Amino acid sequence: MEKITHVNDWISSLPKIRKRRIWSVVIDGKVVQGVSATDNRKSTAEKYIAEKYPNTKFTLVFNCWKY
């Protein structure tokens, strides 16, 4: 195990804890599935759902944060 000489090196060596946004996909008033995006952007999640359900009107509703 290497010796850590600086506090900043030690902090950067810790695993990253990332919060992820989870959206519910609503189609025809029913929640079909939950979706998240790796970059936490709603537009990325919308693009993914638009490809999965082509020609379908849907709404993304913020659900929760996940760690």
N, CA, C, O and CB atoms as a CASP TS submission, in Angstrom:
PFRMAT TS
TARGET T0000
AUTHOR 0000-0000-0000
METHOD Language model
MODEL 1
PARENT N/A
ATOM      1  N   MET     1       0.848  -1.174   0.000  1.00  0.00           N
ATOM      2  CA  MET     1       0.000   0.000   0.000  1.00  0.00           C
ATOM      3  C   MET     1       0.893   1.236   0.000  1.00  0.00           C
ATOM      4  O   MET     1       1.864   1.315   0.752  1.00  0.00           O
ATOM      5  CB  MET     1      -0.965  -0.002   1.222  1.00  0.00           C
ATOM      6  N   GLU     2       0.556   2.185  -0.841  1.00  0.00           N
ATOM      7  CA  GLU     2       1.403   3.366  -0.953  1.00  0.00           C
ATOM      8  C   GLU     2       1.157   4.341   0.194  1.00  0.00           C
ATOM      9  O   GLU     2       0.066   4.413   0.760  1.00  0.00           O
ATOM     10  CB  GLU     2       1.163   4.060  -2.287  1.00  0.00           C
ATOM     11  N   LYS     3       2.196   5.074   0.510  1.00  0.00           N
ATOM     12  CA  LYS     3       2.101   6.059   1.580  1.00  0.00           C
ATOM     13  C   LYS     3       1.515   7.351   1.021  1.00  0.00           C
ATOM     14  O   LYS     3       1.997   7.870   0.014  1.00  0.00           O
ATOM     15  CB  LYS     3       3.489   6.316   2.225  1.00  0.00           C
ATOM     16  N   ILE     4       0.502   7.859   1.659  1.00  0.00           N
ATOM     17  CA  ILE     4      -0.136   9.094   1.215  1.00  0.00           C
ATOM     18  C   ILE     4       0.433  10.236   2.043  1.00  0.00           C
ATOM     19  O   ILE     4       0.374  10.221   3.273  1.00  0.00           O
ATOM     20  CB  ILE     4      -1.698   9.018   1.347  1.00  0.00           C
ATOM     21  N   THR     5       0.984  11.226   1.348  1.00  0.00           N
ATOM     22  CA  THR     5       1.674  12.305   2.046  1.00  0.00           C
ATOM     23  C   THR     5       0.859  13.578   2.145  1.00  0.00           C
ATOM     24  O   THR     5       1.170  14.442   2.965  1.00  0.00           O
ATOM     25  CB  THR     5       2.963  12.601   1.363  1.00  0.00           C
ATOM     26  N   HIS     6      -0.164  13.715   1.342  1.00  0.00           N
ATOM     27  CA  HIS     6      -0.968  14.928   1.360  1.00  0.00           C
ATOM     28  C   HIS     6      -2.438  14.576   1.583  1.00  0.00           C
ATOM     29  O   HIS     6      -2.915  13.535   1.133  1.00  0.00           O
ATOM     30  CB  HIS     6      -0.791  15.717   0.046  1.00  0.00           C
ATOM     31  N   VAL     7      -3.134  15.445   2.273  1.00  0.00           N
ATOM     32  CA  VAL     7      -4.554  15.221   2.537  1.00  0.00           C
ATOM     33  C   VAL     7      -5.343  15.198   1.233  1.00  0.00           C
ATOM     34  O   VAL     7      -6.263  14.393   1.087  1.00  0.00           O
ATOM     35  CB  VAL     7      -5.109  16.306   3.476  1.00  0.00           C
ATOM     36  N   ASN     8      -4.999  16.066   0.283  1.00  0.00           N
ATOM     37  CA  ASN     8      -5.719  16.108  -0.990  1.00  0.00           C
ATOM     38  C   ASN     8      -5.560  14.808  -1.764  1.00  0.00           C
ATOM     39  O   ASN     8      -6.497  14.371  -2.433  1.00  0.00           O
ATOM     40  CB  ASN     8      -5.231  17.277  -1.836  1.00  0.00           C
ATOM     41  N   ASP     9      -4.389  14.183  -1.683  1.00  0.00           N
ATOM     42  CA  ASP     9      -4.197  12.887  -2.336  1.00  0.00           C
ATOM     43  C   ASP     9      -5.092  11.833  -1.697  1.00  0.00           C
ATOM     44  O   ASP     9      -5.665  10.988  -2.385  1.00  0.00           O
ATOM     45  CB  ASP     9      -2.720  12.451  -2.259  1.00  0.00           C
ATOM     46  N   TRP    10      -5.204  11.893  -0.388  1.00  0.00           N
ATOM     47  CA  TRP    10      -6.045  10.937   0.318  1.00  0.00           C
ATOM     48  C   TRP    10      -7.514  11.128  -0.057  1.00  0.00           C
ATOM     49  O   TRP    10      -8.233  10.158  -0.295  1.00  0.00           O
ATOM     50  CB  TRP    10      -5.859  11.080   1.833  1.00  0.00           C
ATOM     51  N   ILE    11      -7.951  12.386  -0.106  1.00  0.00           N
ATOM     52  CA  ILE    11      -9.343  12.671  -0.462  1.00  0.00           C
ATOM     53  C   ILE    11      -9.638  12.209  -1.884  1.00  0.00           C
ATOM     54  O   ILE    11     -10.692  11.624  -2.134  1.00  0.00           O
ATOM     55  CB  ILE    11      -9.642  14.175  -0.319  1.00  0.00           C
ATOM     56  N   SER    12      -8.733  12.458  -2.811  1.00  0.00           N
ATOM     57  CA  SER    12      -8.968  12.049  -4.200  1.00  0.00           C
ATOM     58  C   SER    12      -8.919  10.538  -4.375  1.00  0.00           C
ATOM     59  O   SER    12      -9.432  10.017  -5.365  1.00  0.00           O
ATOM     60  CB  SER    12      -7.946  12.696  -5.114  1.00  0.00           C
ATOM     61  N   SER    13      -8.307   9.819  -3.424  1.00  0.00           N
ATOM     62  CA  SER    13      -8.248   8.362  -3.533  1.00  0.00           C
ATOM     63  C   SER    13      -9.538   7.691  -3.062  1.00  0.00           C
ATOM     64  O   SER    13      -9.745   6.506  -3.327  1.00  0.00           O
ATOM     65  CB  SER    13      -7.075   7.832  -2.732  1.00  0.00           C
ATOM     66  N   LEU    14     -10.406   8.428  -2.370  1.00  0.00           N
ATOM     67  CA  LEU    14     -11.664   7.856  -1.886  1.00  0.00           C
ATOM     68  C   LEU    14     -12.624   7.602  -3.047  1.00  0.00           C
ATOM     69  O   LEU    14     -12.588   8.323  -4.044  1.00  0.00           O
ATOM     70  CB  LEU    14     -12.318   8.789  -0.850  1.00  0.00           C
ATOM     71  N   PRO    15     -13.474   6.593  -2.928  1.00  0.00           N
ATOM     72  CA  PRO    15     -14.456   6.356  -3.998  1.00  0.00           C
ATOM     73  C   PRO    15     -15.438   7.516  -4.092  1.00  0.00           C
ATOM     74  O   PRO    15     -15.801   8.124  -3.085  1.00  0.00           O
ATOM     75  CB  PRO    15     -15.219   5.035  -3.755  1.00  0.00           C
ATOM     76  N   LYS    16     -15.853   7.805  -5.293  1.00  0.00           N
ATOM     77  CA  LYS    16     -16.774   8.917  -5.528  1.00  0.00           C
ATOM     78  C   LYS    16     -18.204   8.482  -5.217  1.00  0.00           C
ATOM     79  O   LYS    16     -18.635   7.403  -5.625  1.00  0.00           O
ATOM     80  CB  LYS    16     -16.665   9.421  -6.991  1.00  0.00           C
ATOM     81  N   ILE    17     -18.921   9.314  -4.504  1.00  0.00           N
ATOM     82  CA  ILE    17     -20.334   9.073  -4.218  1.00  0.00           C
ATOM     83  C   ILE    17     -21.124  10.035  -5.086  1.00  0.00           C
ATOM     84  O   ILE    17     -21.020  11.252  -4.931  1.00  0.00           O
ATOM     85  CB  ILE    17     -20.672   9.263  -2.683  1.00  0.00           C
ATOM     86  N   ARG    18     -21.899   9.496  -5.985  1.00  0.00           N
ATOM     87  CA  ARG    18     -22.638  10.329  -6.923  1.00  0.00           C
ATOM     88  C   ARG    18     -24.139  10.187  -6.687  1.00  0.00           C
ATOM     89  O   ARG    18     -24.662   9.088  -6.505  1.00  0.00           O
ATOM     90  CB  ARG    18     -22.283   9.957  -8.372  1.00  0.00           C
ATOM     91  N   LYS    19     -24.797  11.314  -6.696  1.00  0.00           N
ATOM     92  CA  LYS    19     -26.254  11.305  -6.602  1.00  0.00           C
ATOM     93  C   LYS    19     -26.814  11.222  -8.014  1.00  0.00           C
ATOM     94  O   LYS    19     -26.321  11.884  -8.927  1.00  0.00           O
ATOM     95  CB  LYS    19     -26.790  12.575  -5.852  1.00  0.00           C
ATOM     96  N   ARG    20     -27.838  10.411  -8.186  1.00  0.00           N
ATOM     97  CA  ARG    20     -28.481  10.269  -9.491  1.00  0.00           C
ATOM     98  C   ARG    20     -29.938  10.655  -9.378  1.00  0.00           C
ATOM     99  O   ARG    20     -30.618  10.305  -8.414  1.00  0.00           O
ATOM    100  CB  ARG    20     -28.342   8.830 -10.028  1.00  0.00           C
ATOM    101  N   ARG    21     -30.400  11.372 -10.367  1.00  0.00           N
ATOM    102  CA  ARG    21     -31.820  11.729 -10.433  1.00  0.00           C
ATOM    103  C   ARG    21     -32.584  10.583 -11.081  1.00  0.00           C
ATOM    104  O   ARG    21     -32.154  10.030 -12.093  1.00  0.00           O
ATOM    105  CB  ARG    21     -32.034  13.057 -11.227  1.00  0.00           C
ATOM    106  N   ILE    22     -33.705  10.239 -10.495  1.00  0.00           N
ATOM    107  CA  ILE    22     -34.567   9.201 -11.053  1.00  0.00           C
ATOM    108  C   ILE    22     -35.881   9.863 -11.461  1.00  0.00           C
ATOM    109  O   ILE    22     -36.519  10.545 -10.660  1.00  0.00           O
ATOM    110  CB  ILE    22     -34.808   8.032 -10.021  1.00  0.00           C
ATOM    111  N   TRP    23     -36.272   9.654 -12.707  1.00  0.00           N
ATOM    112  CA  TRP    23     -37.543  10.179 -13.209  1.00  0.00           C
ATOM    113  C   TRP    23     -38.493   9.026 -13.472  1.00  0.00           C
ATOM    114  O   TRP    23     -38.070   7.933 -13.849  1.00  0.00           O
ATOM    115  CB  TRP    23     -37.334  11.017 -14.497  1.00  0.00           C
ATOM    116  N   SER    24     -39.775   9.274 -13.270  1.00  0.00           N
ATOM    117  CA  SER    24     -40.816   8.321 -13.645  1.00  0.00           C
ATOM    118  C   SER    24     -41.285   8.686 -15.043  1.00  0.00           C
ATOM    119  O   SER    24     -41.502   9.859 -15.347  1.00  0.00           O
ATOM    120  CB  SER    24     -42.009   8.327 -12.620  1.00  0.00           C
ATOM    121  N   VAL    25     -41.442   7.673 -15.893  1.00  0.00           N
ATOM    122  CA  VAL    25     -41.927   7.886 -17.254  1.00  0.00           C
ATOM    123  C   VAL    25     -43.431   7.656 -17.247  1.00  0.00           C
ATOM    124  O   VAL    25     -43.898   6.560 -16.939  1.00  0.00           O
ATOM    125  CB  VAL    25     -41.208   6.937 -18.282  1.00  0.00           C
ATOM    126  N   VAL    26     -44.183   8.694 -17.588  1.00  0.00           N
ATOM    127  CA  VAL    26     -45.644   8.621 -17.570  1.00  0.00           C
ATOM    128  C   VAL    26     -46.154   8.635 -19.007  1.00  0.00           C
ATOM    129  O   VAL    26     -45.908   9.578 -19.759  1.00  0.00           O
ATOM    130  CB  VAL    26     -46.259   9.798 -16.749  1.00  0.00           C
ATOM    131  N   ILE    27     -46.876   7.563 -19.376  1.00  0.00           N
ATOM    132  CA  ILE    27     -47.500   7.458 -20.695  1.00  0.00           C
ATOM    133  C   ILE    27     -48.977   7.153 -20.466  1.00  0.00           C
ATOM    134  O   ILE    27     -49.319   6.184 -19.787  1.00  0.00           O
ATOM    135  CB  ILE    27     -46.808   6.344 -21.589  1.00  0.00           C
ATOM    136  N   ASP    28     -49.842   7.975 -21.030  1.00  0.00           N
ATOM    137  CA  ASP    28     -51.300   7.824 -20.876  1.00  0.00           C
ATOM    138  C   ASP    28     -51.721   7.765 -19.408  1.00  0.00           C
ATOM    139  O   ASP    28     -52.595   6.976 -19.048  1.00  0.00           O
ATOM    140  CB  ASP    28     -51.776   6.561 -21.596  1.00  0.00           C
ATOM    141  N   GLY    29     -51.116   8.580 -18.571  1.00  0.00           N
ATOM    142  CA  GLY    29     -51.491   8.643 -17.166  1.00  0.00           C
ATOM    143  C   GLY    29     -50.973   7.515 -16.298  1.00  0.00           C
ATOM    144  O   GLY    29     -51.279   7.471 -15.106  1.00  0.00           O
ATOM    145  N   LYS    30     -50.192   6.593 -16.867  1.00  0.00           N
ATOM    146  CA  LYS    30     -49.648   5.473 -16.106  1.00  0.00           C
ATOM    147  C   LYS    30     -48.133   5.576 -16.064  1.00  0.00           C
ATOM    148  O   LYS    30     -47.497   5.935 -17.055  1.00  0.00           O
ATOM    149  CB  LYS    30     -50.085   4.124 -16.718  1.00  0.00           C
ATOM    150  N   VAL    31     -47.557   5.257 -14.907  1.00  0.00           N
ATOM    151  CA  VAL    31     -46.100   5.205 -14.792  1.00  0.00           C
ATOM    152  C   VAL    31     -45.637   3.899 -15.421  1.00  0.00           C
ATOM    153  O   VAL    31     -46.002   2.814 -14.968  1.00  0.00           O
ATOM    154  CB  VAL    31     -45.629   5.317 -13.292  1.00  0.00           C
ATOM    155  N   VAL    32     -44.830   4.014 -16.470  1.00  0.00           N
ATOM    156  CA  VAL    32     -44.387   2.838 -17.208  1.00  0.00           C
ATOM    157  C   VAL    32     -43.080   2.300 -16.643  1.00  0.00           C
ATOM    158  O   VAL    32     -42.925   1.089 -16.485  1.00  0.00           O
ATOM    159  CB  VAL    32     -44.223   3.169 -18.688  1.00  0.00           C
ATOM    160  N   GLN    33     -42.148   3.181 -16.341  1.00  0.00           N
ATOM    161  CA  GLN    33     -40.861   2.762 -15.815  1.00  0.00           C
ATOM    162  C   GLN    33     -40.170   3.957 -15.191  1.00  0.00           C
ATOM    163  O   GLN    33     -40.619   5.094 -15.332  1.00  0.00           O
ATOM    164  CB  GLN    33     -39.984   2.134 -16.918  1.00  0.00           C
ATOM    165  N   GLY    34     -39.069   3.688 -14.497  1.00  0.00           N
ATOM    166  CA  GLY    34     -38.209   4.739 -13.978  1.00  0.00           C
ATOM    167  C   GLY    34     -36.977   4.822 -14.851  1.00  0.00           C
ATOM    168  O   GLY    34     -36.553   3.822 -15.432  1.00  0.00           O
ATOM    169  N   VAL    35     -36.407   5.995 -14.947  1.00  0.00           N
ATOM    170  CA  VAL    35     -35.232   6.166 -15.792  1.00  0.00           C
ATOM    171  C   VAL    35     -34.296   7.176 -15.140  1.00  0.00           C
ATOM    172  O   VAL    35     -34.735   8.105 -14.462  1.00  0.00           O
ATOM    173  CB  VAL    35     -35.634   6.624 -17.223  1.00  0.00           C
ATOM    174  N   SER    36     -32.996   6.978 -15.358  1.00  0.00           N
ATOM    175  CA  SER    36     -32.000   7.953 -14.917  1.00  0.00           C
ATOM    176  C   SER    36     -31.005   8.136 -16.052  1.00  0.00           C
ATOM    177  O   SER    36     -30.970   7.346 -16.995  1.00  0.00           O
ATOM    178  CB  SER    36     -31.280   7.494 -13.595  1.00  0.00           C
ATOM    179  N   ALA    37     -30.210   9.168 -15.953  1.00  0.00           N
ATOM    180  CA  ALA    37     -29.196   9.431 -16.967  1.00  0.00           C
ATOM    181  C   ALA    37     -27.838   9.508 -16.285  1.00  0.00           C
ATOM    182  O   ALA    37     -27.733   9.979 -15.153  1.00  0.00           O
ATOM    183  CB  ALA    37     -29.505  10.744 -17.749  1.00  0.00           C
ATOM    184  N   THR    38     -26.804   9.049 -16.967  1.00  0.00           N
ATOM    185  CA  THR    38     -25.475   9.053 -16.368  1.00  0.00           C
ATOM    186  C   THR    38     -24.979  10.457 -16.092  1.00  0.00           C
ATOM    187  O   THR    38     -24.177  10.658 -15.180  1.00  0.00           O
ATOM    188  CB  THR    38     -24.499   8.336 -17.263  1.00  0.00           C
ATOM    189  N   ASP    39     -25.439  11.435 -16.862  1.00  0.00           N
ATOM    190  CA  ASP    39     -25.001  12.812 -16.647  1.00  0.00           C
ATOM    191  C   ASP    39     -26.031  13.633 -15.872  1.00  0.00           C
ATOM    192  O   ASP    39     -25.890  14.849 -15.740  1.00  0.00           O
ATOM    193  CB  ASP    39     -24.713  13.477 -17.980  1.00  0.00           C
ATOM    194  N   ASN    40     -27.069  12.964 -15.361  1.00  0.00           N
ATOM    195  CA  ASN    40     -28.122  13.606 -14.557  1.00  0.00           C
ATOM    196  C   ASN    40     -28.914  14.665 -15.304  1.00  0.00           C
ATOM    197  O   ASN    40     -29.534  15.517 -14.669  1.00  0.00           O
ATOM    198  CB  ASN    40     -27.517  14.228 -13.342  1.00  0.00           C
ATOM    199  N   ARG    41     -28.914  14.641 -16.608  1.00  0.00           N
ATOM    200  CA  ARG    41     -29.673  15.623 -17.381  1.00  0.00           C
ATOM    201  C   ARG    41     -31.008  15.035 -17.811  1.00  0.00           C
ATOM    202  O   ARG    41     -31.096  13.890 -18.252  1.00  0.00           O
ATOM    203  CB  ARG    41     -28.872  16.088 -18.613  1.00  0.00           C
ATOM    204  N   LYS    42     -32.030  15.844 -17.669  1.00  0.00           N
ATOM    205  CA  LYS    42     -33.366  15.406 -18.070  1.00  0.00           C
ATOM    206  C   LYS    42     -33.415  15.191 -19.574  1.00  0.00           C
ATOM    207  O   LYS    42     -34.094  14.277 -20.042  1.00  0.00           O
ATOM    208  CB  LYS    42     -34.432  16.434 -17.640  1.00  0.00           C
ATOM    209  N   SER    43     -32.703  16.019 -20.344  1.00  0.00           N
ATOM    210  CA  SER    43     -32.721  15.896 -21.804  1.00  0.00           C
ATOM    211  C   SER    43     -32.136  14.561 -22.263  1.00  0.00           C
ATOM    212  O   SER    43     -32.605  13.991 -23.249  1.00  0.00           O
ATOM    213  CB  SER    43     -31.945  17.049 -22.441  1.00  0.00           C
ATOM    214  N   THR    44     -31.125  14.058 -21.566  1.00  0.00           N
ATOM    215  CA  THR    44     -30.547  12.759 -21.922  1.00  0.00           C
ATOM    216  C   THR    44     -31.545  11.644 -21.649  1.00  0.00           C
ATOM    217  O   THR    44     -31.679  10.719 -22.451  1.00  0.00           O
ATOM    218  CB  THR    44     -29.241  12.509 -21.140  1.00  0.00           C
ATOM    219  N   ALA    45     -32.243  11.724 -20.529  1.00  0.00           N
ATOM    220  CA  ALA    45     -33.261  10.719 -20.205  1.00  0.00           C
ATOM    221  C   ALA    45     -34.406  10.776 -21.211  1.00  0.00           C
ATOM    222  O   ALA    45     -34.925   9.738 -21.622  1.00  0.00           O
ATOM    223  CB  ALA    45     -33.798  10.928 -18.772  1.00  0.00           C
ATOM    224  N   GLU    46     -34.805  11.993 -21.610  1.00  0.00           N
ATOM    225  CA  GLU    46     -35.875  12.142 -22.603  1.00  0.00           C
ATOM    226  C   GLU    46     -35.475  11.532 -23.938  1.00  0.00           C
ATOM    227  O   GLU    46     -36.294  10.896 -24.601  1.00  0.00           O
ATOM    228  CB  GLU    46     -36.230  13.623 -22.791  1.00  0.00           C
ATOM    229  N   LYS    47     -34.234  11.719 -24.333  1.00  0.00           N
ATOM    230  CA  LYS    47     -33.754  11.158 -25.602  1.00  0.00           C
ATOM    231  C   LYS    47     -33.802   9.629 -25.566  1.00  0.00           C
ATOM    232  O   LYS    47     -34.213   8.992 -26.535  1.00  0.00           O
ATOM    233  CB  LYS    47     -32.312  11.640 -25.900  1.00  0.00           C
ATOM    234  N   TYR    48     -33.381   9.049 -24.443  1.00  0.00           N
ATOM    235  CA  TYR    48     -33.403   7.597 -24.297  1.00  0.00           C
ATOM    236  C   TYR    48     -34.830   7.053 -24.395  1.00  0.00           C
ATOM    237  O   TYR    48     -35.074   6.069 -25.093  1.00  0.00           O
ATOM    238  CB  TYR    48     -32.772   7.189 -22.961  1.00  0.00           C
ATOM    239  N   ILE    49     -35.768   7.692 -23.699  1.00  0.00           N
ATOM    240  CA  ILE    49     -37.159   7.229 -23.715  1.00  0.00           C
ATOM    241  C   ILE    49     -37.777   7.435 -25.093  1.00  0.00           C
ATOM    242  O   ILE    49     -38.569   6.606 -25.541  1.00  0.00           O
ATOM    243  CB  ILE    49     -37.990   7.967 -22.645  1.00  0.00           C
ATOM    244  N   ALA    50     -37.430   8.527 -25.771  1.00  0.00           N
ATOM    245  CA  ALA    50     -37.958   8.776 -27.118  1.00  0.00           C
ATOM    246  C   ALA    50     -37.504   7.691 -28.089  1.00  0.00           C
ATOM    247  O   ALA    50     -38.245   7.324 -29.000  1.00  0.00           O
ATOM    248  CB  ALA    50     -37.511  10.158 -27.625  1.00  0.00           C
ATOM    249  N   GLU    51     -36.282   7.174 -27.896  1.00  0.00           N
ATOM    250  CA  GLU    51     -35.804   6.075 -28.749  1.00  0.00           C
ATOM    251  C   GLU    51     -36.488   4.759 -28.382  1.00  0.00           C
ATOM    252  O   GLU    51     -36.763   3.937 -29.257  1.00  0.00           O
ATOM    253  CB  GLU    51     -34.273   5.925 -28.628  1.00  0.00           C
ATOM    254  N   LYS    52     -36.763   4.557 -27.100  1.00  0.00           N
ATOM    255  CA  LYS    52     -37.376   3.306 -26.652  1.00  0.00           C
ATOM    256  C   LYS    52     -38.859   3.237 -27.016  1.00  0.00           C
ATOM    257  O   LYS    52     -39.360   2.174 -27.382  1.00  0.00           O
ATOM    258  CB  LYS    52     -37.206   3.150 -25.144  1.00  0.00           C
ATOM    259  N   TYR    53     -39.563   4.372 -26.916  1.00  0.00           N
ATOM    260  CA  TYR    53     -40.987   4.441 -27.238  1.00  0.00           C
ATOM    261  C   TYR    53     -41.185   5.459 -28.364  1.00  0.00           C
ATOM    262  O   TYR    53     -41.628   6.577 -28.102  1.00  0.00           O
ATOM    263  CB  TYR    53     -41.836   4.827 -25.976  1.00  0.00           C
ATOM    264  N   PRO    54     -40.866   5.097 -29.607  1.00  0.00           N
ATOM    265  CA  PRO    54     -40.995   6.071 -30.699  1.00  0.00           C
ATOM    266  C   PRO    54     -42.459   6.448 -30.960  1.00  0.00           C
ATOM    267  O   PRO    54     -43.366   5.632 -30.801  1.00  0.00           O
ATOM    268  CB  PRO    54     -40.368   5.508 -31.981  1.00  0.00           C
ATOM    269  N   ASN    55     -42.659   7.689 -31.360  1.00  0.00           N
ATOM    270  CA  ASN    55     -43.991   8.225 -31.692  1.00  0.00           C
ATOM    271  C   ASN    55     -44.991   8.107 -30.543  1.00  0.00           C
ATOM    272  O   ASN    55     -46.189   7.943 -30.774  1.00  0.00           O
ATOM    273  CB  ASN    55     -44.543   7.508 -32.905  1.00  0.00           C
ATOM    274  N   THR    56     -44.505   8.190 -29.317  1.00  0.00           N
ATOM    275  CA  THR    56     -45.368   8.126 -28.145  1.00  0.00           C
ATOM    276  C   THR    56     -45.151   9.383 -27.320  1.00  0.00           C
ATOM    277  O   THR    56     -44.015   9.780 -27.058  1.00  0.00           O
ATOM    278  CB  THR    56     -45.086   6.848 -27.301  1.00  0.00           C
ATOM    279  N   LYS    57     -46.248  10.003 -26.914  1.00  0.00           N
ATOM    280  CA  LYS    57     -46.136  11.184 -26.064  1.00  0.00           C
ATOM    281  C   LYS    57     -45.946  10.722 -24.622  1.00  0.00           C
ATOM    282  O   LYS    57     -46.721   9.911 -24.115  1.00  0.00           O
ATOM    283  CB  LYS    57     -47.397  12.104 -26.199  1.00  0.00           C
ATOM    284  N   PHE    58     -44.917  11.240 -23.972  1.00  0.00           N
ATOM    285  CA  PHE    58     -44.623  10.845 -22.596  1.00  0.00           C
ATOM    286  C   PHE    58     -44.237  12.075 -21.785  1.00  0.00           C
ATOM    287  O   PHE    58     -43.954  13.141 -22.332  1.00  0.00           O
ATOM    288  CB  PHE    58     -43.492   9.785 -22.552  1.00  0.00           C
ATOM    289  N   THR    59     -44.233  11.903 -20.487  1.00  0.00           N
ATOM    290  CA  THR    59     -43.831  12.956 -19.564  1.00  0.00           C
ATOM    291  C   THR    59     -42.860  12.359 -18.557  1.00  0.00           C
ATOM    292  O   THR    59     -43.066  11.247 -18.072  1.00  0.00           O
ATOM    293  CB  THR    59     -45.065  13.591 -18.849  1.00  0.00           C
ATOM    294  N   LEU    60     -41.806  13.095 -18.245  1.00  0.00           N
ATOM    295  CA  LEU    60     -40.891  12.678 -17.190  1.00  0.00           C
ATOM    296  C   LEU    60     -41.213  13.478 -15.935  1.00  0.00           C
ATOM    297  O   LEU    60     -41.253  14.709 -15.959  1.00  0.00           O
ATOM    298  CB  LEU    60     -39.400  12.875 -17.618  1.00  0.00           C
ATOM    299  N   VAL    61     -41.440  12.763 -14.845  1.00  0.00           N
ATOM    300  CA  VAL    61     -41.748  13.390 -13.566  1.00  0.00           C
ATOM    301  C   VAL    61     -40.630  13.030 -12.597  1.00  0.00           C
ATOM    302  O   VAL    61     -40.325  11.854 -12.398  1.00  0.00           O
ATOM    303  CB  VAL    61     -43.150  12.934 -13.020  1.00  0.00           C
ATOM    304  N   PHE    62     -40.018  14.055 -11.994  1.00  0.00           N
ATOM    305  CA  PHE    62     -38.938  13.782 -11.045  1.00  0.00           C
ATOM    306  C   PHE    62     -39.459  12.926  -9.907  1.00  0.00           C
ATOM    307  O   PHE    62     -40.504  13.217  -9.324  1.00  0.00           O
ATOM    308  CB  PHE    62     -38.333  15.094 -10.499  1.00  0.00           C
ATOM    309  N   ASN    63     -38.724  11.866  -9.596  1.00  0.00           N
ATOM    310  CA  ASN    63     -39.152  10.916  -8.580  1.00  0.00           C
ATOM    311  C   ASN    63     -38.325  11.065  -7.302  1.00  0.00           C
ATOM    312  O   ASN    63     -38.877  11.362  -6.243  1.00  0.00           O
ATOM    313  CB  ASN    63     -39.046   9.488  -9.114  1.00  0.00           C
ATOM    314  N   CYS    64     -36.998  10.861  -7.392  1.00  0.00           N
ATOM    315  CA  CYS    64     -36.168  10.900  -6.188  1.00  0.00           C
ATOM    316  C   CYS    64     -34.692  10.976  -6.565  1.00  0.00           C
ATOM    317  O   CYS    64     -34.327  10.907  -7.739  1.00  0.00           O
ATOM    318  CB  CYS    64     -36.433   9.664  -5.304  1.00  0.00           C
ATOM    319  N   TRP    65     -33.873  11.115  -5.564  1.00  0.00           N
ATOM    320  CA  TRP    65     -32.418  11.038  -5.710  1.00  0.00           C
ATOM    321  C   TRP    65     -31.970   9.666  -5.233  1.00  0.00           C
ATOM    322  O   TRP    65     -32.478   9.163  -4.231  1.00  0.00           O
ATOM    323  CB  TRP    65     -31.695  12.179  -4.907  1.00  0.00           C
ATOM    324  N   LYS    66     -31.028   9.055  -5.936  1.00  0.00           N
ATOM    325  CA  LYS    66     -30.427   7.788  -5.506  1.00  0.00           C
ATOM    326  C   LYS    66     -28.931   7.999  -5.353  1.00  0.00           C
ATOM    327  O   LYS    66     -28.325   8.780  -6.086  1.00  0.00           O
ATOM    328  CB  LYS    66     -30.728   6.632  -6.525  1.00  0.00           C
ATOM    329  N   TYR    67     -28.347   7.306  -4.407  1.00  0.00           N
ATOM    330  CA  TYR    67     -26.900   7.377  -4.207  1.00  0.00           C
ATOM    331  C   TYR    67     -26.230   6.178  -4.792  1.00  0.00           C
ATOM    332  O   TYR    67     -25.007   6.058  -4.723  1.00  0.00           O
ATOM    333  CB  TYR    67     -26.555   7.494  -2.738  1.00  0.00           C
TER
END
